[in-house]
């Protein structure tokens, strides 16, 4: 009999799934102290939690019986996933249960904003009849821009089509062909899409690439009177810049369900009469709570009874012996994915070819492809992308992953080469393993060299002229940035030609330092690539 602990309460529909499952015994014990929880975990195979329970490294240490943790919800910040992995505990979440509720809330906010529902209701309750003050606008015939085409963004788009709206979409990890299947006109950059819309709604995770993606510069290029909706994450739309744009009269209004600080203490944006605000209600429906409960119960019973793994965030489907043999190949693939995502700068990605040569071709290439896809998608999604679900997520977003294997690897015992097909062309990179453990980048596009594939990389394209290396070294030294290693690749053996250099840095340079590097007449481009440090474990498999 598998015992499953429930500490935060679970909707009755979810409890029914557990009670009806053969060989599963649910144990409901709310309001446990950390000491009591640690003791209870020693007597169960699984636990379902929500946001109230926090599973720390201390609580998970030494748990020999516990096999699986399921979070009834999307976020897993209250679970120490690294500690769970080290303890051999699978962690899964329920990313689909709140899709409809959040999408409906975004659309409700758009409708209410367009028809002045909130202020009109307030005046009615105050005993007034101010009909002339609240003339609104219809959605039919208007253009909606959807930034982020994940489950929620696509669901919003489908509803907008029912309201006879023109729907535009942007997501660098989505294809134009896949967007067209949903009646979405695909745009390959944010700057263009914001100029075309009457309404804009954001549905992305909050990561470095999306923080402040809608800012003063882009707001200024939008149509006068345009309206914005954010039911995703606070900070995707810069709140101060949005307030400025509304106060100036350029932006017509906004509907906000999420904020950088919750509840917001800076009430400048919330208090504007053109802003409709709600207290993070996107997933707060009876149906959503029921769906995540059922999904959590089904996930944990399917794993315990059938060994089925869904929405895992910390486990690779290989044995310990296989992982020991594969871990450096997986790390190389993963880092090539991370590097590729950062080097293509949000270009629309259509597909990738991964070419395995030499010893790499004799390993489990499907797992290495999944590791590459996990790195490629990691910064763009909030779905807990990992080695288990990365390739299926890529396929669902219209990104084709193609594997090629060959017994020959020319100058190396093994090599993994990747080629990304984007709207702006092709990006290529290749890596190898030295001494069975040291990861090296050996190719970027047409340039060959040997660079360390870890830490902070400064990649700059230039003409190979005298004094340039000294110039860059001086700038980085002035900004207290140390160069740990350097690799140079030239298109030809002739001096003065096009070249690329990779510097491994001990710390990340400031924007001012990078701007100074770009001031040199022979430097044509600079990129910063952030990779895990040397020897770091993969995020889903624990210790190295």
Helices and strands as residue ranges (DSSP letters): E 2-6, H 12-20, E 24-28, H 34-41, E 46-49, H 57-60, E 68-71, H 81-86, E 90-93, H 99-114, H 117-125, G 131-134, E 143-147, H 151-162, E 166-170, H 176-181, E 185-187, H 190-196, E 199-202, H 216-221, E 227-230, H 239-247, E 253-256, E 275-277, H 286-306, H 320-343, E 349-358, G 359-362, H 365-378, H 390-396, E 400-406, E 414-422, E 425-434, E 438-444, E 447-452, E 456-463, H 468-478, E 483-490, E 498-505, H 511-518, E 523-530
